[in-house]
Amino acid sequence: MSGMKPSLQVRLSQHLALTPQLQQSIRLLQLSTLELHQEVEQMLEQNPFLEPEEEFVAQPSALDATERPLTREERTTTDAEQNNSDSFEATDAAPAMDTVELGTTERDDWENGTERDDFDGIRETPTNRNGAIEDDDLDPIDRASPGISLQDHLRRQLLGMRLTPEDAAAVMVLIESLNEDGYLADPLEEIVERLVDEDDPEGREDLLERLQCALKWLQNMEPTGIGARSLSECLCLQLRAMERSEAQIIALLICKGHLEALARRDVKKLMAATGADEDLLRQAQGLIVSLEPKPGRPFVHAEANIVVPDVIVQKSGRGWKVVLNPDVMPKLRINDLYAQALKQQRSGDSGQALSARLQEARWFMKNIQQRFETIQRVSQAIVERQKNFFTHGEIAMKPLVLREIADELGLHESTISRVTTAKYMATPFGTFELKYFFGSSLNTEAGGNASSTAVRALIKQLVSAEDPKKPLSDSQLSQMLEEQGIQVARRTVAKYREALKIAPANLRKSI
């Protein structure tokens, strides 16, 4: 032992202990508004000290996009009623706003929405208004309000058709078999197999005949094209309902057997197949493009696609300010009765356990408040950086990375990433995910830089203004951008064009 030298070992280790409160705070921050709402419901069930304020109970669907924001007077009244030391509304309520005036429509964008499907390249993506907003097929107000389903719409028509009970029942079977696009996806034979036993061949044959007849009834209903079994049949049904003309006859021929050639813009093949000249083909193409490839589309009210903004951007003097959307903020408070009872009974294990639950309830409320405050701070910082966007639209978007906002607010980059995911901002140009405002930087001739979002907007503008007979190639687009001082390689243009769901030049060419 004496031969050993005494030594002092110092071990330094960096260890961050995440308290349950901090873990909860981080988790709440990354939840979407809908997920937060579910979390609040769960906590209300689990913790007896937590209860919703009356206004929150009266509006259980705080995330319902159809709900009217409270007026300033209503909010003042409720705020006065809720002036309780242990009550909490996530932040000061924002002044009431007219959401229609704001233009809080859902934006179908390349990044945070879904473009309208084209069918085999026949229908192009929607054109843009003012170079900034793209409208979906449905009016934003119609889309937000719960509408009649396709099945209900068809059932109502069926009631007025005065069919025999047997025929009406057969049409009902087909109505129930339609998919959301309005197509009859299953063959009639398969429907018969599901309804009649194998050992009754006569019954199967009778039902098949009845269904074939019912299909004709169904295909005469509105919207035209309903009950089709293929895209070709759907388009033909719509064309037959039109006034007879040379262009309509040629369009019918194309839809019956030459849709692929039309999608490829193979003019020679189409001329040979139909006997039409270029002018007549162009007219026929115009008719086909005006058709609806998915007749059930107007009846689809997918709740998942309704975006409720977390924050709202308002004009403020010469600038813009961000207010939290009061409709998405849970209004919670501590149950006074339980809290008072706990004060009188502090001793024993049960008292300690209840104290822990009371503390948990207070933490939860504080963490929700902090979540909304962080979202507002980050949103305001984004708006300050992207002021030009709110005046001129996406073409004026500046390059922005998460680190810039993180450094400015003294937050970690991962926090900014959590805040900007699945959180939405209502702006005069539509509703966007916060992530939308971040775009990489591209060099410009003048030594400055341009945002990739702005470059995409430029590409969209150039394509919308091109000559349909001579659409611009990716190389030409790259050259035109360079003429405006923005250096973008041809392959980058191709990548952006694909992200914008713009077809290549050869498929954009009109006949």
N, C-alpha and C positions, 0 to 999 in steps of 0.2 A: 504493500500500500504506500509506503514512504517514498518508493521510487517514482510514483506517479505525480506528474506536475498538476497542480490545480488549474483547471481551465474554466473560463466563463463563456458559455455559448449563448449568443443572443439570436433568437429567431424572430424575424419580422414577417408577419403575414397580413395581407390586406383582406379583411373579411367584412362583408356587408351583410348585416343581419336584417332580413326583411320581416318586419313585424306584420302580424295578421292585418293590421289596419292599412299598412303600406301596400301589402299584396292586394287587398280589396280595392284600394285606390287605383292601382295600375290596371286591375281587371275591369273595373267599371269604365275606365277611360277608353278601352278598346272595344267596348260593346257598342253595337248600333243602337239607335233609338228604340227600335222594336225589342231588341234583346234586353235593354235596360228596363223597359216596361215589364217584361216577363220576370226579371230579377226582382223588381219592386213588389210584384204580386206574390212572388215566392217568399220574400222577406216579411211581408204583411201576414202571411199564413203562419210563418214560423215564430215570429217575435211578438209576444203579447203587448209589449210596450209601444209598438209602432202602430199608428193608425192613419188612415187617409183623412185629409181634411174634407169637409162636406162637398166642396166644389169638385174634388177629385173623384168622389164616389158618384156624384151626379153625372160625371163624364167618364165612364170607365174606358171608353175608346179614345183615350187622349191622343192616339196616333191616327185617328180617322181623318183622312185628308179632306173629307167633305165638311168637317166641322167648322163652324164660323168662329173666328177669333172674338174674344170678348171685346165689347166696346170700352172706351176709356172710362165712362161713368160706371159701368158694371164692375170693371176691375178695381176702381177706387173704392167702391162699396165693399167688395169682397176683401180687399186688403185691410180695410178698417175693421171688418168682422174678425179677420185672422190675426189681429195684432196681439199675439200671445208670445210670452217669452220663450216657450219651448216649441213654438210652431215654426215651420220653415217653408218658404217657397224658394226654389233653387236660386233665384236672383230677383232683382227688381223687375217687375213685369214690363215688357216693352209696350210702347203705345200701340193702339190697335192699328191694323193696316188693312188696306184693301188688297187681297192677294191677287185679284184679277188685274188691278192697276199695276201691281208689281211685275206681272208676267211670270208668276211662279209656276210656269208650265214645266212639265218634265221634259228634259232635253234628250233627244235620241242622238247621242254623240258617239264617235268612234271609241271613246275611252270609257264612258260610264253609262252606256245605255245600249239599246239594241237597234240596229238599223232595220228598216223594213226588208224582208227577204225579197230577193228578186227571183223570178222563175226562169231558170236556164238562161239568164242574161237578157231576157226580153224586157223586163221593166228595170229601169235604172233606179239608183237611190234617189230619194226626194231632192228637189232643187232647194236652194237656200234663199231665204228672204233677207235683204239688207246685208248679205254676206256674213250673217252671224247666226241666225236662228233657223233650225230645221224643224218643221212641224211634222208630227206624226199624222196618220190618217184621221185619228179621232180628235175632236175638239177637246182641249185639256179639261174643260169643265165637265163635258160628258164623260170623259174617262174617269174623273175622280168620283162621280156619283154612281151609286150602284144601279145598273141598268137591267133591263129584261134579258134573260138568257135566250140563246138561239132556240133551244127546245121549247121554251114558253111561247116565243114568237110564232113558232110553227104550230104548236098545239092550238093557239088562238085561231089561226087560219083554218085548221082542221075542223073546228067547231062550226064554222060557217059553210062547210062544203057539203053537208047533208049526204054523207056516204052511209052505206049500210053499216051496222055495228061491226060486221066481220071485216069489211074493207077498212073502216076507221081503225080497228085494232091492228090490222096489218101495217097501215101507215105509221101508227104509233110505235110499232116495233122498229121500223126503219129510223124514225126520228130519234129514238133512244140509242140507235147504233151509230149515229153520226159522230165524227170527231170534232174538235173545236174549230177546225178550219171549214167545217160544213161538208166534208167528204164522207161517203159511205166506204169506210176502209175495209170492211169484211165482205167477201163475196156472198151473194144471196144464199148459195148452197151451204156455206158455213153457218149462217144464221138459222137456216132450216134444221141443220144437224143439232144445233144447241136446243132447239125447241121441240123436235119430234123424235121419238125413239127409233132405233134402227129397225126394229121388228114391225114397223108400220110404214112400208114403202108407199102405199097409196096416200097416207096422210102427208108424207113428205112431199109427194108430187103435187098434191092439192095446195099445200102451203107455198111451195115454190111459185106456182102459177099466180097465187093471190099476191105474193110479194112482188112479182114482176109487174103486176098491174098497179100495186101500191106505189112502186118506184116512179111510175109515170105521173101519178097524182103528186107525189112529193116533189118531183122535178119541175112541176108547174107552179110551185109555191114561190113566194118571195123570201129571201133574196134570190134572184135568178142565178142558176149555177149550183144551187143547193142539191145535195144528194148525188153528186157526180162521183164516179169511181176512179177518175184519173184527171190530171190537169187538162188533157186533150178534151175529154167529155165536158168538163166544167166550162171551158172557153167556148166550145161549140154550142152549149145550151144558151149561153149569153148572146152569141152571135145570131142564133136562130130567132131570138126575141127582138132583134133589131129589124129595121126597115130593109127590105131586099134591095140590093144594089150590086154592081159589078165588084166593088171593093169587098163587100160582105161575102160574096160567093168565093172570091179568092182567099179571103181570110179563113173561111170555113175549110177550104181545101188544105191550107197550111196547117191549121190546128188539128185536122184529122190525121195528118201523116208526116208533116215536115217541120215540126217545131224545132228539131235539132238544127236543121239547115238555117232556120231563122235566127236561132241563137248564135250561130257562127257567122251570120251575115253573108251566107253563101248565095249571092244574087243569081249566079249562073244556074245553080241547081234549082233554085226556086222558080226561075223563069221557065226552065225546061219542064218542071213538074206541073206548073199551073198554066202555062201559056200566056202569062201576063207580062206586060212591059214594065220597065223600071218605075214609071209614074204610078201605075196601078198597084204595083207591089208596095210602094211607099204608102199609098192610101190604106192598103190592107194592113200594113204594119201599124199604122196610126190607130186603126180600129182595135187591133189585138192589144196594143199597149194600154188602151183605155179600159180594158176589161179587168175584173177583180179575180186574181188567181185563188184567193181564199175568201169565199163568200161569207164564212162565219166570223171573219176578222172583226167587223164592227161590234159584235156581241161579246167579244172577249174582254172582260174587265178583270184582268189579273191583278189581284191585290198586291202581289209581290212586286209588281212594277210601279206601284204608286210610291213616289218618294216624298216623304214629309221633311221639309227643311228644319235643321236644328237652329240655324241662325238666319236672320233676314238683313239684307243690306239696304240701308235707307240713305237718301240724299241728305246731307247735312251741311248747309252753307255752300262752300265751294268744294267740299270733300264728301266723303262717304263714311257712315258709321254702321257698326254691326250691332244688332240687338238680338237677344236670344228669343226664339219662338216660344211664347208662353204656353202654347197648346201642347208642347212635348215635355214640359217640366213637371215631374211628379210633385204633388203637394202633400207633404207628410208632416205629422206632428207626434209628440210623445203623449201617450195616454195618461192624463193627469191623475186619474183615479188610481191606477196601478202605481204610478210614481209616488203618490202620497202614502199609499198603503205600505210601500217598501221602506219609506223613511221611518215609519213607526216600528218596523220589524227588521232590524239590521243583523240581529244575532243568528247564529246557527248556519249550517251548510246551505239550507234552502235560501236563506237571506243572501248569502254570498253568490250563489248561482243566479239569483234574480238580479243582483247588482250587476253581474257580468252581462246579463241580457240587456239591461237598461243602457249600459255602456256601449254595447254592440249596436243598439238602435241609434244612439247619438252619433257614433262613428259613421254608421251607414248614411245618415242624413248629411253629415259634414262632407263625406266623400262624394256624394251626389252633387252637392253644392260646388265642391272643388272641381268636379268633372266639367260642369257647365261653365264655370269661370274660366277654366283652361281652354275650352273650345272657343269661348268668346275672345280671349286674348290672342289665340293663334289666328282666328279668323280676321280679327282687326289688323294684325300684322300682315297677313296675306293681302288684305284690301289696300293697305298703305303701299305695298310693293307693286300691286297691279292696278293702280289708279286708272291708267290709260284704257285697260280692258273695259271698265265700267262706263267709259265715254264712247269708245270706238269699237268695242267687241274684240273677239279673239285674235284678230289680225294685229292688235296692239299689245298682245301678251308678251311680257318680258321673261327672260330666262330666270328661273328660281329653283333653288335646291333646299332641301329640308334643313341643312346646316345653317343657312342664312337666318331662318326664322328661329332656330334653336339658339344660336348665338345672341340674337337680339333680345330674346325673352329670358335668357339664362336657364333654358331647359335642355334636357338631353335630346339628341336627335331621335332616339327610339320613342320618346314621348310625342314628338311632333308627328312621327309616323303613325302612332296609335290614334292621335287626335284627328288626323286627316283621312283615315280609313272609315268608310261607311258613315260619315257625317256629311250633311248636305247644307249648301248655302243658297238661299233664294236671292237672285239678282235681277236687275231689269232685263237681262238677256236670257233668263231661264234659271232652272235649279241645277246646281252642279255639285259633285262630290268635291270636298276640299282638295283632294289630290290633283284634281284637274288643273289647278293653278300652278302646278310645278312642272316645268319643262326644261329639258337640257338646252345647252347653249351651242349655237352654230356661229362660225366666224363670218364676218362681213368684210367687204373690201375696204371699208373706211377704218377698219381696225376695231370696230365695236363688236357687238354680238346680237344675234336674233334668237328668239325662243323657238323651239321646235314646234310648239303649238301654233305660233304665228305663221311659221313656214307651211304647216299643214293647211292653215286657213287660206294662204296665198295659192297653194296648189289647187284647193277646192274652187277658188275664184277663177283661176286661169282655165280650169276644165269646164266650169259652167259657162264661160264666155267663148269657148272654142267653136269652130265651125264643125257641125255634126258630120259633114261629109269628109272633113280632114281633121280627125281628132289628134291632139298633141301626143307625141310619144314621150316616154320618160326622159329621153335624151334632150328633146326639145324643151320640156318643162325645166330640166336642169339648166339649160342654156338661158332660158327666160329669167330664171331666178338669179343667175349670175349677172345678167344685165341690170338687175335691180340691186346688185351689190351683195347678194347672198350666195356663198359658195356651198352648194349641195351636190354631192356625187349622184350619178344616175341611179345607182343601186339604192341610195338613201331615198331618192324620190319614189322609186318603186315600192320601198318598204312603207313610206308614208301614204302612198296612194292605196295600197292594200289595206292599211289600217283604217283609211277613210271609206273603205268598201267601194272604191271606184274601179270599175272594170278596166282592163288594159285597152290601149288605143284601138286594137283591131276589133274588139267587142263593142266599143262605143260608137263605131262608125255606123251612120244611118244608111239605109239602102238607097 
